[in-house]
Amino acid sequence: MALAEIQDAVAKAETKAGRAPGSVRLIAVSKVQPLERVEAVLEQGHRLFGENRVQEAQAKWPDFTSRYDGVELHLIGPLQSNKARTAMELFDAIHTLDRPKLATTLARLAQEMGKCPELMIQVNTGEEPQKAGILPADADGFIAEARALDLPVTGLMCIPPVEEEPALHFALLAKIAERNGLRELSMGMSSDFETAIALGATYVRVGSAIFGERSAV
Ligand SMILES: *Cc1c(COP(=O)(O)O)cnc(C)c1O
């Protein structure tokens, strides 16, 4: 298990960037991992986890949360409107608010349920047609729209294009967050979390570096 190593690398990257210890939160991305690997990380005391599918999380987590106190679960994958209610019940944060229709649905459900998870807006910094997220040029407008709906938007999230230098995308995301007064930056995965921390990440989403390779995606 490489959890301790990754925690150590996160702490070193914080120091190197002149950031306060604990200013970056490590999300252990447990999607498609065998349950015993997830359990091992829980046993080591880690409590913050990320899943990318509502159904998978729903099947896997109620048992763990009944046995381990203080688990915090974040949705880091795309959310269909018809799964929004389940997601709002299951997750403490949703990193993938990526379109106006979903914002409207979440706002309606939040009214109805009297609560809403912390929300982050996914920005398609690479402007990739196949990737979810608000285009950088539309981000300011969409953030304003989400705020007008009273949604608890705390930050932004991005997944840089695979073949590009991630630093440029992290810097762009940080700039959009700063000019909109948003404090959270969900950016950086196994291969680039140290770069993301240097550029201001407050959440890093690390899967394979903690759990080992995934057999399927
Ligand atoms: C799977 C996934 C991760 C973790 O990826 P690794 O490369 O295994 O660290 C991070 N973010 C999102 C959105 C993911 O789907």
The ligand as an SDF file (V2000), in Angstrom:
LIG
                    3D

 15 15  0  0  0  0  0  0  0  0999 V2000
   -9.8470    7.8950  -12.0950 C   0  0  0  0  0  0  0  0  0  0  0  0
   -9.8060    9.3440  -11.8460 C   0  0  0  0  0  0  0  0  0  0  0  0
   -8.7700    9.9150  -11.0920 C   0  0  0  0  0  0  0  0  0  0  0  0
   -7.6010    9.1180  -10.5310 C   0  0  0  0  0  0  0  0  0  0  0  0
   -6.7780    8.7190  -11.5680 O   0  0  0  0  0  0  0  0  0  0  0  0
   -5.3170    8.0630  -11.2720 P   0  0  0  0  0  0  0  0  0  0  0  0
   -4.5680    8.3520  -12.5050 O   0  0  0  0  0  0  0  0  0  0  0  0
   -5.5600    6.6360  -11.0200 O   0  0  0  0  0  0  0  0  0  0  0  0
   -4.7620    8.7640  -10.0930 O   0  0  0  0  0  0  0  0  0  0  0  0
   -8.8150   11.2810  -10.8560 C   0  0  0  0  0  0  0  0  0  0  0  0
   -9.8200   12.0440  -11.3340 N   0  0  0  0  0  0  0  0  0  0  0  0
  -10.8390   11.5310  -12.0550 C   0  0  0  0  0  0  0  0  0  0  0  0
  -11.9110   12.4270  -12.5330 C   0  0  0  0  0  0  0  0  0  0  0  0
  -10.8630   10.1700  -12.3320 C   0  0  0  0  0  0  0  0  0  0  0  0
  -11.8770    9.6580  -13.0560 O   0  0  0  0  0  0  0  0  0  0  0  0
  1  2  1  0
  2  3  1  0
  2 14  2  0
  3  4  1  0
  3 10  2  0
  4  5  1  0
  5  6  1  0
  6  7  2  0
  6  8  1  0
  6  9  1  0
 10 11  1  0
 11 12  2  0
 12 13  1  0
 12 14  1  0
 14 15  1  0
M  END
$$$$
